[in-house]
Amino acid sequence: MSKFVIVIGGGLAGSEAAWQLAERGHRVLLYEMRPARSTGAHVSSSLAELVCSNSLGSKLPDRATGLLQSEMRALGSLLMRCAEATAVPAGGALAVDRERFAEQVTQILSNHPNIEIRREEVAELPLDEPCIVATGPLTSPALADAIGKLTGEEYLYFYDAISPIVRASSIDMNRAFSANRYGRGEENGADYINCPLERDEYYAFVRALKTAEIIELRDFEREDPNFFEGCVPIEELAKRGEDTLAFGPMRPVGLTNPHTGRRPFAVVQLRQDDLAGSLYNIVGFQTNIRWAQQREILRMLPGLQSAEFIRMGQMHRNTFLNAPALLCATMQFRAQALLYFAGQLTGIEGYVGNIATGFVAAINMSRQLRGLDAWIPPQQTMLGALCHYVTHTDARRFQPMKANLGILPPLEARIKNKAQRRTAYADRAIEAMRESISALDGDIIEPQIA
């Protein structure tokens, strides 16, 4: 097959799509505008850079993200293999050394004989050629305008924020402590560092957040903020109520402070961010507070009073398509047969979900070019449920969706026990995916990671 397939965007979805296409014999032109043009949120020129957390979510097989991970492994996802090869300790979650992960993906794609990487911005859609658009939530203004003109639909948007990263050696372990919630997975040591707060410390911290000065948004971001609920900045949570954080990212359940022998009033958790264990990110602490004041406020936390911050938190605008009005469950654009979308542009949230849409778009583009029937993952699977949701929900009230058991079709038999119900959903999904894969007649390629 000599015809090029164009993939625009070298993030998670674009990288997965490029590899899946190339492995099926297609020549791929992968466009990534970094480093010639940055996004303001990325810090490197590597492909598949993780901008926010380094966690791909729970890896437990009966949890929504863990189930999606299992499905993607069964489908032969390259990026899932790379994540497992660069994993760092994170209890029940799959977290990676973000630099090693991105470097591995970049190396594999750069060395693939069927992939040509072009470091330049794409400002127009190549509508006369097969193309997958996977430019992510920080799509360049020029390409966003081109997509807007093509769709005839108003862009939806929400704001996302990233959390700070701290140098581990600067954390005061005389005040902080290492532990996982409920002691889970501590056989080889705890994966989280915890900064415990007493009642007065917590409310002083909340007051500081509520009065903090935030970074002024850029001109194209000045509309009223529309936050995605999974990534609301801590200062916004604080404004919702004094106890909101204590019942959210600072909830102390399952933890005992060894320095006092009691459960703290609130806690801030830090998770390992690299294999060497030299960097930790503050879990669930996305923020857009001005950096100088951000340092002062975060140093109010016990254990972080002398913290050295490698990256400060910041907020950026995310954009996504009104997918129910525009896309098929195959990720194909309804009005243009050779145009597909993937990643956060489709309205699917979460790292693994983004990877998954890259796979769906690529395999269906490939099958279309080879004269084969399209593949739609069964709705009983987490991948199928996500694809169905973002392409079939009410377009007038569409909001991004991440993997969760609530979007799966109901079980045939009602199961009251929550754990048993999760297991039943997972078992049904895996069986449905297994049957769907068998129907693909061997069109699954297993990645080989050195």
C-alpha positions as CSV (number, residue, x, y, z in Angstrom):
1,M,0.0,0.0,0.0
2,S,1.8,3.1,-1.2
3,K,-0.7,5.8,-0.4
4,F,0.1,7.9,2.7
5,V,-2.3,8.2,5.6
6,I,-1.9,11.5,7.4
7,V,-2.0,11.6,11.1
8,I,-2.1,15.1,12.6
9,G,-0.9,15.3,16.2
10,G,1.8,13.3,18.0
11,G,0.1,12.9,21.4
12,L,-1.3,9.6,22.8
13,A,-4.0,9.1,20.3
14,G,-1.9,10.1,17.3
15,S,1.0,8.0,18.3
16,E,-1.2,4.9,18.8
17,A,-2.9,5.6,15.5
18,A,0.3,6.0,13.5
19,W,1.8,2.8,14.8
20,Q,-1.4,0.7,14.2
21,L,-1.6,2.0,10.6
22,A,2.1,1.5,9.9
23,E,2.0,-2.1,11.3
24,R,-0.8,-2.9,8.9
25,G,1.3,-1.8,5.9
26,H,0.2,1.8,5.4
27,R,2.8,4.5,4.9
28,V,2.1,7.2,7.5
29,L,2.9,10.9,7.6
30,L,2.8,11.9,11.3
31,Y,2.6,15.7,11.9
32,E,3.6,17.1,15.2
33,M,4.1,20.9,15.5
34,R,6.4,20.8,18.5
35,P,9.1,22.0,19.0
36,A,8.7,24.5,16.2
37,R,5.4,25.6,17.9
38,S,4.7,24.8,21.5
39,T,1.3,24.7,23.3
40,G,2.1,26.4,26.6
41,A,1.4,23.1,28.5
42,H,4.0,20.8,26.9
43,V,7.6,20.9,28.1
44,S,9.3,18.7,25.5
45,S,9.3,17.8,21.9
46,S,8.7,14.1,22.6
47,L,5.7,12.2,21.1
48,A,3.1,11.0,23.6
49,E,4.1,13.5,26.3
50,L,1.9,13.2,29.4
51,V,1.0,16.8,30.2
52,C,-1.1,16.4,33.4
53,S,-0.7,13.4,35.8
54,N,1.7,10.5,35.2
55,S,-1.1,8.1,36.1
56,L,-3.1,6.1,33.6
57,G,-5.6,5.3,36.3
58,S,-6.5,2.3,38.3
59,K,-5.1,-1.0,37.0
60,L,-7.6,-3.1,39.0
61,P,-9.5,-5.3,36.4
62,D,-12.9,-4.6,37.9
63,R,-12.5,-0.8,37.8
64,A,-13.5,1.2,34.8
65,T,-10.0,2.4,33.8
66,G,-8.5,-1.0,34.7
67,L,-11.0,-2.7,32.5
68,L,-10.3,-0.3,29.6
69,Q,-6.6,-1.1,30.1
70,S,-7.3,-4.8,29.9
71,E,-9.3,-4.3,26.7
72,M,-6.5,-2.3,25.1
73,R,-3.9,-4.9,26.0
74,A,-6.0,-7.5,24.3
75,L,-6.3,-5.3,21.2
76,G,-2.5,-5.0,21.0
77,S,-2.1,-1.3,22.0
78,L,1.5,-0.1,21.6
79,L,1.2,2.6,24.2
80,M,-0.2,0.3,26.8
81,R,2.9,-1.9,26.3
82,C,5.1,1.2,26.6
83,A,3.3,2.2,29.8
84,E,3.8,-1.2,31.4
85,A,7.5,-1.1,30.4
86,T,8.1,2.3,32.1
87,A,5.8,1.9,35.1
88,V,6.6,3.3,38.5
89,P,5.1,2.2,41.9
90,A,1.6,3.7,42.4
91,G,-0.4,1.2,44.5
92,G,-3.4,0.1,42.5
93,A,-2.8,2.6,39.7
94,L,-0.7,2.3,36.5
95,A,1.7,5.3,36.7
96,V,4.7,5.8,34.5
97,D,8.0,7.6,34.4
98,R,6.7,10.2,31.9
99,E,10.0,11.0,30.3
100,R,11.0,7.4,29.7
101,F,7.5,6.6,28.4
102,A,7.5,9.5,25.9
103,E,11.1,8.7,24.9
104,Q,10.2,5.0,24.2
105,V,7.2,5.9,22.1
106,T,9.2,8.5,20.2
107,Q,12.0,6.1,19.5
108,I,9.7,3.3,18.3
109,L,7.8,5.6,15.9
110,S,10.9,7.4,14.7
111,N,12.5,4.0,13.8
112,H,9.4,2.5,12.0
113,P,10.1,2.1,8.3
114,N,6.5,3.1,7.4
115,I,6.3,6.3,9.5
116,E,7.7,9.7,8.5
117,I,7.5,12.3,11.2
118,R,7.2,15.9,10.1
119,R,7.8,18.6,12.7
120,E,5.5,21.3,11.4
121,E,2.1,22.8,12.1
122,V,-0.8,21.8,9.9
123,A,-3.2,24.8,9.4
124,E,-5.6,23.2,6.9
125,L,-7.3,19.8,6.7
126,P,-6.2,17.6,3.8
127,L,-9.7,16.6,2.8
128,D,-8.6,14.8,-0.4
129,E,-6.4,12.3,1.5
130,P,-7.0,9.8,4.3
131,C,-6.4,11.7,7.5
132,I,-6.8,11.2,11.3
133,V,-6.9,14.4,13.3
134,A,-5.6,13.8,16.9
135,T,-4.4,17.2,17.8
136,G,-5.8,17.1,21.3
137,P,-7.2,19.7,23.6
138,L,-4.6,22.3,22.7
139,T,-5.2,22.3,18.9
140,S,-3.6,25.3,17.3
141,P,-5.9,28.2,16.5
142,A,-5.4,27.9,12.8
143,L,-6.3,24.2,12.6
144,A,-9.2,24.8,15.1
145,D,-10.6,27.4,12.7
146,A,-10.3,25.0,9.8
147,I,-12.1,22.3,11.7
148,G,-14.8,24.8,12.8
149,K,-15.4,25.8,9.2
150,L,-15.6,22.2,8.1
151,T,-18.0,21.1,10.8
152,G,-20.3,24.1,10.8
153,E,-20.7,23.4,14.5
154,E,-19.7,25.7,17.3
155,Y,-16.8,24.4,19.3
156,L,-17.4,23.3,22.8
157,Y,-14.7,23.9,25.4
158,F,-13.7,23.4,29.0
159,Y,-10.7,24.3,31.1
160,D,-8.2,21.8,32.3
161,A,-5.4,22.3,34.8
162,I,-2.2,20.5,35.7
163,S,-0.7,19.8,39.2
164,P,2.7,20.8,40.5
165,I,5.8,18.4,40.7
166,V,8.1,18.4,43.8
167,R,11.6,17.2,44.2
168,A,11.4,14.3,46.6
169,S,14.6,15.2,48.5
170,S,13.0,18.5,49.5
171,I,10.0,16.9,51.3
172,D,10.3,16.9,55.1
173,M,9.6,13.3,56.2
174,N,9.6,14.3,59.8
175,R,6.2,15.8,59.1
176,A,5.1,13.9,56.1
177,F,4.8,10.1,55.9
178,S,4.8,7.2,53.4
179,A,1.6,5.1,53.2
180,N,-1.1,3.9,50.8
181,R,-4.7,4.1,51.7
182,Y,-5.8,1.2,53.8
183,G,-2.2,-0.2,53.4
184,R,-3.0,-1.5,49.9
185,G,-0.1,-2.8,48.0
186,E,2.5,-2.0,50.7
187,E,4.2,-5.4,50.6
188,N,7.2,-3.7,48.9
189,G,6.8,-0.4,50.5
190,A,4.3,2.5,50.3
191,D,3.9,4.3,47.0
192,Y,2.5,7.6,48.3
193,I,3.9,10.4,50.4
194,N,1.3,12.0,52.6
195,C,1.2,15.6,54.0
196,P,-1.2,15.5,57.0
197,L,-3.1,18.5,58.1
198,E,-4.9,19.2,61.4
199,R,-8.1,21.1,61.5
200,D,-6.6,24.6,61.9
201,E,-4.0,23.9,59.3
202,Y,-6.6,22.8,56.8
203,Y,-8.9,25.8,57.1
204,A,-5.9,28.2,57.0
205,F,-4.9,26.5,53.7
206,V,-8.4,26.8,52.3
207,R,-8.6,30.5,53.2
208,A,-5.3,31.1,51.4
209,L,-6.6,29.3,48.3
210,K,-9.8,31.3,48.2
211,T,-8.0,34.7,48.2
212,A,-5.1,33.7,45.9
213,E,-4.6,35.6,42.7
214,I,-4.9,33.4,39.6
215,I,-3.0,33.7,36.3
216,E,-4.9,35.9,33.8
217,L,-6.2,33.9,30.9
218,R,-5.1,34.7,27.3
219,D,-7.3,36.6,24.9
220,F,-8.8,33.4,23.4
221,E,-9.5,32.0,26.8
222,R,-11.5,34.9,28.3
223,E,-14.9,33.3,28.0
224,D,-16.6,32.2,31.3
225,P,-14.7,29.1,32.5
226,N,-16.4,25.8,31.9
227,F,-14.4,23.3,34.0
228,F,-14.3,19.6,33.4
229,E,-15.3,18.2,36.8
230,G,-12.4,15.7,36.8
231,C,-9.8,18.5,36.7
232,V,-11.2,21.4,38.7
233,P,-8.5,23.6,40.1
234,I,-8.1,23.5,43.9
235,E,-8.8,27.2,44.2
236,E,-12.2,26.7,42.5
237,L,-13.0,23.7,44.8
238,A,-12.1,25.8,47.8
239,K,-14.6,28.5,46.7
240,R,-17.4,25.9,46.5
241,G,-17.2,25.3,50.2
242,E,-14.7,25.2,53.1
243,D,-15.0,21.4,53.4
244,T,-15.1,20.6,49.6
245,L,-11.4,19.7,49.5
246,A,-11.6,17.6,52.7
247,F,-14.2,15.4,50.9
248,G,-12.3,15.6,47.6
249,P,-8.6,15.4,46.8
250,M,-7.7,16.0,50.5
251,R,-9.9,13.3,52.0
252,P,-8.0,11.4,54.8
253,V,-9.8,8.1,54.6
254,G,-7.6,4.9,55.0
255,L,-4.6,6.8,56.4
256,T,-3.1,7.0,59.9
257,N,-0.4,9.6,60.7
258,P,2.4,7.6,62.3
259,H,3.6,10.8,63.9
260,T,0.4,11.1,65.9
261,G,-1.2,7.7,65.7
262,R,-4.4,9.4,64.5
263,R,-6.2,9.9,61.2
264,P,-5.4,13.5,60.0
265,F,-8.2,16.0,59.5
266,A,-7.1,16.2,55.8
267,V,-4.2,15.0,53.7
268,V,-2.4,15.8,50.6
269,Q,-0.9,12.9,48.7
270,L,2.1,12.9,46.4
271,R,2.7,10.2,43.9
272,Q,6.1,9.1,42.3
273,D,6.6,10.7,38.9
274,D,9.8,9.0,37.7
275,L,11.5,5.6,38.0
276,A,14.3,7.0,40.1
277,G,11.8,8.2,42.7
278,S,13.4,11.7,42.7
279,L,10.2,13.5,41.6
280,Y,6.6,13.4,43.0
281,N,3.5,15.1,41.7
282,I,0.8,16.4,44.0
283,V,-2.3,14.2,43.4
284,G,-5.4,16.0,42.3
285,F,-3.9,19.4,42.9
286,Q,-4.4,21.1,39.6
287,T,-4.2,24.9,40.0
288,N,-3.9,28.1,38.1
289,I,-2.6,30.3,41.0
290,R,0.2,32.7,40.1
291,W,3.4,30.8,40.6
292,A,5.1,32.9,43.3
293,Q,1.9,32.8,45.4
294,Q,1.4,29.2,44.5
295,R,4.8,28.3,46.1
296,E,3.9,30.2,49.3
297,I,0.5,28.5,49.6
298,L,1.8,25.0,48.9
299,R,4.6,25.5,51.4
300,M,1.9,25.8,54.0
301,L,1.4,22.1,53.7
302,P,3.2,20.1,56.5
303,G,6.2,18.5,54.9
304,L,6.4,20.9,52.0
305,Q,7.5,24.0,53.9
306,S,10.9,23.8,52.1
307,A,9.7,22.1,48.9
308,E,11.5,22.6,45.7
309,F,9.0,22.7,42.8
310,I,10.1,21.3,39.5
311,R,6.9,22.3,37.8
312,M,4.2,24.7,38.9
313,G,0.5,24.1,38.4
314,Q,-1.2,25.9,35.5
315,M,-4.5,25.9,33.7
316,H,-5.1,25.7,29.9
317,R,-8.0,25.6,27.6
318,N,-9.2,22.3,26.2
319,T,-11.3,22.1,23.1
320,F,-13.4,19.2,21.8
321,L,-15.9,18.5,19.0
322,N,-19.6,18.1,19.5
323,A,-19.1,14.4,18.7
324,P,-22.7,13.2,18.8
325,A,-23.5,15.6,15.9
326,L,-20.4,14.9,13.9
327,L,-18.8,11.5,14.5
328,C,-19.7,7.8,14.0
329,A,-18.8,5.3,16.6
330,T,-15.9,4.3,14.4
331,M,-14.4,7.8,14.9
332,Q,-15.2,8.6,11.3
333,F,-16.4,12.1,10.4
334,R,-19.9,11.6,9.1
335,A,-19.7,14.1,6.3
336,Q,-16.2,13.1,5.0
337,A,-15.4,9.4,4.5
338,L,-11.7,9.7,4.7
339,L,-11.5,11.9,7.8
340,Y,-11.4,10.5,11.3
341,F,-10.9,12.1,14.7
342,A,-9.2,10.7,17.8
343,G,-8.2,11.7,21.3
344,Q,-9.6,14.4,23.5
345,L,-11.1,16.1,20.4
346,T,-13.7,13.4,20.4
347,G,-14.8,14.2,23.9
348,I,-13.4,11.1,25.5
349,E,-11.4,11.9,28.6
350,G,-8.5,10.2,30.3
351,Y,-5.1,8.9,29.0
352,V,-6.3,5.4,28.2
353,G,-9.4,6.6,26.6
354,N,-7.3,8.8,24.3
355,I,-5.1,5.9,23.4
356,A,-8.2,3.8,22.7
357,T,-9.7,6.3,20.3
358,G,-6.4,6.4,18.4
359,F,-6.7,2.6,18.0
360,V,-10.3,2.7,16.9
361,A,-9.7,5.5,14.3
362,A,-6.6,3.7,12.9
363,I,-8.1,0.2,12.6
364,N,-11.2,1.6,10.9
365,M,-9.2,3.8,8.6
366,S,-7.0,0.8,7.7
367,R,-10.0,-1.5,7.2
368,Q,-11.7,1.1,5.0
369,L,-8.6,1.5,2.8
370,R,-8.3,-2.3,2.5
371,G,-12.0,-2.7,1.6
372,L,-13.0,-4.4,4.8
373,D,-16.0,-3.8,7.1
374,A,-15.7,-1.2,9.8
375,W,-15.1,-2.4,13.4
376,I,-17.2,-1.1,16.3
377,P,-16.3,-2.4,19.7
378,P,-19.3,-4.0,21.5
379,Q,-21.2,-1.7,23.9
380,Q,-20.7,-4.3,26.7
381,T,-17.0,-3.3,26.6
382,M,-15.7,-0.2,28.2
383,L,-14.2,0.9,24.9
384,G,-17.5,0.3,23.1
385,A,-19.5,2.1,25.7
386,L,-17.2,5.2,25.4
387,C,-17.4,5.2,21.6
388,H,-21.2,4.8,21.8
389,Y,-21.7,7.5,24.4
390,V,-19.7,10.3,22.7
391,T,-21.4,9.6,19.4
392,H,-25.0,8.9,20.5
393,T,-25.7,11.1,23.5
394,D,-27.8,14.3,23.3
395,A,-25.7,16.7,21.2
396,R,-27.4,19.7,22.9
397,R,-26.0,18.8,26.3
398,F,-22.8,17.0,25.4
399,Q,-20.0,17.0,27.9
400,P,-16.7,15.0,27.9
401,M,-16.8,11.5,29.3
402,K,-14.2,9.3,30.9
403,A,-14.3,5.6,31.5
404,N,-16.9,4.6,34.1
405,L,-19.1,1.6,34.7
406,G,-22.2,3.8,34.7
407,I,-22.2,4.1,30.9
408,L,-22.1,0.3,30.3
409,P,-25.5,-1.4,29.4
410,P,-27.3,-2.8,32.5
411,L,-26.5,-6.4,33.6
412,E,-29.2,-8.9,32.8
413,A,-29.5,-9.9,36.4
414,R,-29.6,-7.3,39.2
415,I,-26.6,-7.7,41.6
416,K,-26.8,-5.7,44.9
417,N,-23.3,-6.3,46.1
418,K,-21.1,-3.6,44.6
419,A,-17.9,-5.7,44.3
420,Q,-19.8,-8.6,42.7
421,R,-21.5,-6.1,40.3
422,R,-18.1,-4.6,39.2
423,T,-16.7,-8.2,38.6
424,A,-19.8,-9.1,36.5
425,Y,-19.4,-6.0,34.4
426,A,-15.7,-6.7,33.9
427,D,-16.2,-10.4,33.1
428,R,-19.0,-9.6,30.5
429,A,-16.8,-6.9,28.9
430,I,-13.8,-9.1,28.5
431,E,-15.9,-11.9,27.0
432,A,-17.5,-9.5,24.6
433,M,-14.1,-8.1,23.6
434,R,-12.7,-11.6,23.1
435,E,-15.6,-12.5,20.7
436,S,-15.2,-9.2,18.9
437,I,-11.5,-9.8,18.4
438,S,-12.1,-13.3,17.0
439,A,-14.4,-11.8,14.4
440,L,-11.7,-9.5,13.2
441,D,-10.0,-12.5,11.5
442,G,-6.5,-11.9,12.9
443,D,-6.5,-8.1,12.4
444,I,-4.8,-7.6,15.7
445,I,-1.0,-7.0,16.0
446,E,0.9,-7.7,19.2
447,P,3.6,-5.0,19.9
448,Q,7.1,-6.2,20.6
449,I,8.8,-4.0,23.2
450,A,12.5,-4.5,23.7
